[in-house]
């Protein structure tokens, strides 16, 4: 009996009841991210265009992010590249352990989005000079101008995953008050 409990505890670090859902979301997220980047580079040839307006507040542009989120800690050398990849690998391992222990479908899907986004951006570092970012969100009025950092679909997936985790933990998964028996 103790051996079975030990095996189940060890297995919970690797695979859980919702791991397949999270893995599926991660794989689809990484594939869609990579497909969008390949299409923009090779079919749409965004590199030959300076800036393409999609709407009045979204443009497509090419930037190569050599750092982490929002261009923080830019790295130019091989050591920095490997340090960022090692950091991502450790983060994905911790997220995977969380996924293996997830108890709600929303948590599993949200973790899948985060893992898939991290993998999509990590793949970029193996064959390009950095992470390919291409969406520029901006708002301009006569008196005010705002321009967000350039991002990609993997970044959107990571943000959506974090929002899903927050929603699940703060609103859906909030402890319910036990009814009074009397």
C-alpha positions in Angstrom: 0.0 0.0 0.0 2.8 2.4 0.9 4.6 1.7 -2.4 1.4 2.5 -4.4 1.0 5.8 -2.5 4.7 6.6 -3.2 4.3 5.8 -6.9 1.2 7.9 -7.2 2.9 10.8 -5.5 5.9 10.5 -7.9 3.6 10.2 -10.9 1.8 13.5 -9.9 5.0 15.3 -10.7 5.0 13.9 -14.2 1.5 13.2 -15.3 -2.0 14.0 -13.9 -5.6 13.6 -14.9 -5.5 16.9 -16.8 -2.0 16.7 -18.3 -3.2 15.6 -21.7 -5.4 18.7 -21.9 -2.6 21.0 -20.9 -0.2 19.2 -23.3 -2.6 19.5 -26.2 -3.1 23.2 -25.6 0.7 23.7 -25.3 1.4 21.9 -28.6 -1.4 23.7 -30.5 -0.2 27.1 -29.0 3.4 26.5 -30.1 2.4 25.3 -33.5 0.1 28.3 -34.2 2.8 30.7 -32.9 5.5 29.2 -35.1 3.2 29.0 -38.1 2.2 32.6 -37.8 5.9 33.7 -37.6 6.9 31.5 -40.6 3.9 32.8 -42.6 4.7 36.4 -41.8 8.4 36.0 -42.7 8.2 33.8 -45.8 4.8 34.0 -47.3 3.7 37.6 -46.4 7.4 38.8 -46.5 6.9 41.2 -43.6 10.7 41.9 -43.5 10.5 43.7 -46.9 7.7 46.0 -45.6 8.4 48.8 -43.2 5.1 48.7 -41.3 1.7 47.2 -42.2 -1.4 48.7 -40.7 -4.0 46.1 -39.8 -6.4 48.4 -38.0 -6.1 52.0 -36.8 -4.5 50.7 -33.6 -2.6 47.5 -34.7 0.4 47.4 -37.0 2.6 44.5 -38.1 6.3 45.2 -37.8 9.3 43.0 -37.3 11.5 43.2 -34.2 14.0 40.7 -32.8 13.8 40.5 -29.1 17.1 39.2 -27.7 16.0 39.6 -24.0 13.1 38.3 -21.9 9.6 39.9 -21.8 9.4 43.4 -23.2 13.0 43.3 -24.2 14.4 43.3 -20.7 17.9 41.9 -20.2 18.9 41.8 -23.8 21.5 39.1 -24.6 23.9 39.2 -27.6 26.3 36.4 -26.7 26.0 32.6 -26.6 26.3 32.5 -22.8 23.3 34.9 -22.5 21.3 32.8 -25.0 21.9 29.6 -23.1 21.2 31.3 -19.8 17.8 32.5 -21.1 17.0 29.0 -22.5 18.0 27.4 -19.2 15.7 29.8 -17.3 12.8 29.0 -19.6 13.5 25.2 -19.2 13.4 25.5 -15.4 10.2 27.5 -15.6 8.6 25.0 -18.0 9.5 22.1 -15.6 7.8 23.9 -12.7 4.8 24.8 -14.8 4.6 21.1 -15.9 4.6 19.9 -12.3 1.8 22.4 -11.5 -0.1 21.0 -14.6 0.4 17.4 -13.4 -1.3 18.4 -10.2 -4.0 20.6 -11.7 -7.5 20.0 -10.5 -9.5 22.2 -12.9 -9.7 22.2 -16.7 -9.2 26.0 -16.7 -6.0 25.7 -14.8 -4.8 22.9 -17.1 -5.6 25.0 -20.2 -4.1 28.1 -18.8 -0.9 26.3 -17.9 -0.9 24.8 -21.4 -1.1 28.3 -22.9 1.8 29.5 -20.8 4.0 26.4 -21.6 3.2 26.6 -25.3 4.0 30.3 -25.4 7.3 29.7 -23.7 8.1 26.9 -26.0 7.2 28.9 -29.1 9.4 31.8 -28.1 12.2 29.4 -27.1 12.1 27.7 -30.5 12.8 31.1 -32.1 16.1 31.4 -30.2 17.4 28.2 -31.9 17.1 29.4 -35.5 16.8 33.2 -35.5 18.7 36.1 -33.9 16.1 36.4 -31.1 12.4 36.0 -30.6 10.3 37.3 -33.5 7.8 39.9 -32.3 5.5 41.5 -34.9 2.3 43.0 -33.3 2.4 46.7 -32.4 -0.6 48.0 -30.4 -0.9 51.8 -30.4 -3.4 54.5 -29.8 -3.1 58.0 -31.0 -5.4 61.0 -30.5 -4.8 64.7 -31.1 -3.7 65.1 -27.5 -2.4 61.7 -26.5 -0.2 58.9 -27.9 0.3 55.4 -26.5 2.4 52.6 -28.0 2.8 49.2 -26.4 5.8 46.9 -26.8 5.9 44.8 -29.9 4.7 41.2 -29.1 3.7 37.9 -30.8 1.1 35.2 -30.5 3.2 33.3 -27.9 3.2 36.4 -25.7 -0.6 36.6 -26.1 -0.9 33.0 -25.1 1.2 33.6 -22.0 -0.8 36.6 -20.9 -4.1 34.7 -21.6 -2.8 31.8 -19.5 -1.9 34.1 -16.6 -5.3 35.7 -16.8 -6.9 32.2 -16.8 -4.9 31.2 -13.7 -5.9 34.4 -11.9 -9.5 34.0 -12.8 -9.5 30.4 -11.8 -7.8 31.0 -8.4 -9.5 34.3 -7.5 -13.1 33.8 -8.8 -13.8 30.2 -9.7 -11.6 28.4 -7.3 -12.3 30.7 -4.3 -13.1 28.6 -1.2 -16.8 28.3 -0.7 -18.2 29.0 2.7 -19.5 25.9 4.3 -23.3 26.0 4.9 -24.3 26.0 8.6 -25.9 22.7 9.6 -28.4 24.3 11.9 
